[in-house]
Structures are given as C-alpha cells and as structure tokens.
Amino acid sequence: MVTVKVHFETDSVDQLPQQPGARELLVELDRGAPETLSAQLERRLRDGVRHGRLKPGSALPSTRGLAAQLGVSRGLVVAAYAQLAAEGYLSLRRGAAPRVAAGPAAAPAPAQPARRPHAPARHNLQPNLPDHAAFPRERWLASYRRALKAAPDRELLYGDARGADAARAALVSYLGRVRGVSASEEHTLVCNGFAQALGLLCAVLRRAGRETMGVEDPGHAVIRGIVARSGLRPVPLPVDADGIDVDALEAATPDAVLVSPAHQFPTGVVLSPERRARLLEWAERTDALVAEDDYDAEFRYDRAPVGAVQGLAPERVAYLGSASKTLAPALRLGWLIAPSHLVRPLAEEVLFTVIAPQRLEQLAFADFLQRGELDRHLRRMRLRYRRRRDTLVGALGQRLPEVEVRGIAAGLHVLAVLPEDADERRVLAEARSRGIALSGLSEHSVGPPAEGALVLGYAGSSEPALRAAVKELAEVVSA
C-alpha cells in the first residue's frame, strides 16, 4: 500500500475525510500552481503509467475514494479517469475497480532488466547448501507463535543493537555446550546472517586503521568479496592437508586472518592442533585478530567433534556462525561473538547502518534453542546427510574410480580431485550444460590451483538423485 502525498490547506490530517479500507495512491497536487487540479491529476497518473510506477493491471482507488483522499470533487476524478481511459492508460468497467491498462500505453521494459534467476538444475550437486526442504516448519512455527505471544510490548521496539537478550542468552548457552565457545551475552551480537556479521567485523577493523585480512586460498569466493568490499585488502594464504599455512601467514603479516578451522571450505581439511597453537601465538605476538568461520561444524560423521578455536583465546578470536547450514538460509540468522574491545564499535556499526537486527525471528530462535528443537533437528539431519554422503562417495567410487574423494568426514560437500589429464573447466562447462549444478576448485582459488577438482554437495538431493547425477557426471568426465 502506498501513501498519499497532497498539499492541504488544513493544519491537521485529522480533519481529512476518511474511508477505512479504501486503496491509497501517491499523487501530488499543488493548489498554488497555475495548472488546474484536473490537468495535474491527469498528468501525474499518466506519468505514473509511463514511468512504470503504476504497473499494468494494478487496481486504483475508486473515484469516490481518490476524491476523498485528495480533497477534491468526485467529478474532477471521474473526468480524469475517463480521459486516461480514452487514451488507453486505464481500463474502466462498471462495478469493478479502475485498473492500469495492460496495453501499449503501459511503461516499456527497462533498458537493463534485472538478472533473472537460473532455471532449477536437473541434478543438484551444489556445495555448501543444506536440504532446505527438511526445514522443520511446524516446530519453527510453534516457536514463532509461542515467542510472539509471550513477548512483552517492549520487544516490538528496536531494542539492543546487539540483538534480543533471550536470543543472545540462548546462543551463548548452546555454543558453549556444543562448540566449546567461551563467551557471555555481553560479547554476543545476533546478525542478519553470516555475511552481515563478517561485514560488520571488517568495517570495524577498517575504521580502526587495519588494512589487510588474510583469507584461505582456496576459500569461498563470496567471502573474499565481502572482505574486499569492506575496504580491507584480502591476502590469500595457502591451505594444505593441515589447514592454513601458518608460515605463509607469518610472512604475510596481515592485520587479521579469517579461517575455517573445523572444516575448511572447499577442501574439507581440519586445522591441525599444532597449527591452532601457532595461529593463536601469532595473533598474540602481533596483536592481530583471528576471525573464525564455524559454518557447518555441527555435521560430522567419521570423527570426533573439533571445538572452536575461540574457546582457547576469547580475546584474540572473533567467532562467526549462522543458521544457514543447520536450518535454512532464508532465516537470515547469524551471530558474532567478539573480543571485549570490539563489542562497542560493533554495536555502533549496527546502530548506524541498520539500527537493530530483525527481532521477532530472534525470539523464535531463542525458543527453538531452549526447547532443544535444534538439537533434535541436527540429529535427524546428521543421519540423513550421512546416508547421502555415503551414496555420493559410493557412486563416485563405482562410476569414477579414477577420482580421489577428499573431505568426507564432515560437512555438506566433498572434494573430488580429477585425473591429471582431465580439464576442470571443460568438465564444469559440459556438466552445467547438462543441468548439473556443481562448483569447481578453481572457482574458489585466487591463483591457478595445483590440481583440478570438483566441489560436490550432497545435502540437497535424495539418494536416487545423487546416483543419477554421478552417472551423468561420469559421462562428462570420461568424454
């Protein structure tokens, strides 16, 4: 619904005629202009159609309703509508609401239309995404209803820029229990997803005079983009079987470093205990910050859980996570647990950008956590994802025995290393032309990778669908 903008000669809007339930329309009339009110109304409506503000098929207020909104006679509106209908801009039918015509008088298509979303793939091997169809709708709805019903009126205000008290308390309890995070509510910010959390952190570091942030190479291309757009310069640092190369980190001397120690994307490796210790020693010695991306550590299958690095050095590590992999990306729920000296500037960054994060979803999430619904959902999904992982790995072993599969112990994807004579770019192009959604190692690397590999997700496809996808993928690789 749009508002009405009119120049009135009255001191109070309470004096305007009201029609409860009537459609509203933004029309600006100037009673002091030399142009008549009728001509102004016709021109404003005509321009609205031409410029696309009034879309074809859109319903307009009735003549009586618009006259009341504008404080003019109904006859003036009737005449204006009739003229525009004669010109082909409006469609008028007895007993029906006036509508914008869908004919040639409607606004032309923009010269540069927005990019259309890609058509759904026939085979979904896209990495780093959960099975969104498994989102526990009924349980989430129950938490939302319970939280909304119980929330005092003050919870409908902006509130603390760091997020709702209940959500921060529930997060601290949950992350301490399952990830070994050491924090208090005072250090916790609830954000609109991981991307906002990282963007806030980078912006605060940039304001503090920091200039560079080390990033894993290979690593998520979008994350590198977030760092770069914040004004920090991403410094690529190699990753091997033990995680990020700390020798390279010490040589590069960035002001901060972003790592995914529990399950690196896209290689799937775990940061070794020796490198964890060296990473924290480097941060302490150089007064640098470690940003820990703990994006899917809840999903592990063949190994013991690996605790968060933040628990070892809370004042040197900023911990970032989200519900995008555990529940669904559409929730836009993320969190940032910060060292003491960053809490105030981070809260101020929120205040002066979005004022406060969305609140009702936080209250629902707090209820969801406190009632153990997330724990139950994760137990169900671990079993499902493990079956799908086993199916994918088994199908690759049967159809593509020449491919080396890595990073299978945890997460939502595997790394399938291609034979030396296989061209990764050709395989990607041909696979996508056949409707297979997947990713390549080179697409997440700053420089040319040492080997060609495919990053294959298994979370979003059923077991029969995974077998069918690998069958077709094998035809592509072998061609």
Salt bridges, closest charged atoms under 4 A:
GLU28 OE2 - HIS7 NE2 3.45
GLU35 OE1 - ARG43 NH2 2.78
GLU42 OE1 - ARG46 NH2 3.67
GLU87 OE1 - ARG46 NE 2.86
ASP131 OD2 - ARG384 NH1 3.19
ASP131 OD2 - ARG388 NH1 3.04
GLU155 OE1 - ARG359 NE 2.84
ASP160 OD2 - ARG162 NH2 2.72
ASP160 OD2 - ARG168 NH2 3.47
ASP165 OD1 - ARG168 NH2 2.66
GLU186 OE1 - ARG162 NH1 3.04
ASP240 OD1 - ARG275 NH1 2.73
ASP247 OD1 - ARG278 NH2 2.56
GLU250 OE1 - ARG278 NH2 3.38
GLU250 OE2 - ARG285 NH2 3.48
GLU274 OE2 - ARG278 NE 3.92
GLU281 OE1 - ARG285 NH1 2.43
GLU284 OE1 - ARG316 NE 3.09
ASP287 OD2 - ARG210 NH2 3.94
ASP287 OD1 - ARG316 NH1 2.90
ASP294 OD2 - ARG179 NE 2.60
ASP296 OD1 - HIS263 ND1 3.21
ASP302 OD1 - ARG386 NH2 3.06
ASP302 OD2 - ARG389 NH1 2.39
GLU348 OE2 - ARG344 NE 3.35
GLU349 OE1 - ARG207 NE 2.98
ASP367 OD2 - ARG146 NH1 3.15
ASP367 OD2 - ARG371 NE 2.66
GLU373 OE1 - ARG139 NE 3.34
GLU373 OE2 - ARG371 NH1 3.17
GLU373 OE1 - ARG376 NE 3.52
ASP375 OD2 - ARG177 NH1 2.95
ASP390 OD1 - ARG389 NH2 2.64
GLU404 OE2 - ARG406 NE 3.10
GLU430 OE2 - ARG434 NE 3.11
GLU443 OE2 - ARG432 NH1 2.87
GLU451 OE2 - ARG406 NH1 2.64
GLU463 OE2 - ARG387 NE 3.84
GLU472 OE1 - ARG122 NH2 3.20
GLU472 OE1 - HIS123 NE2 3.19
GLU472 OE2 - ARG434 NH1 3.93
GLU475 OE1 - ARG434 NH1 2.86
GLU475 OE2 - LYS471 NZ 3.62
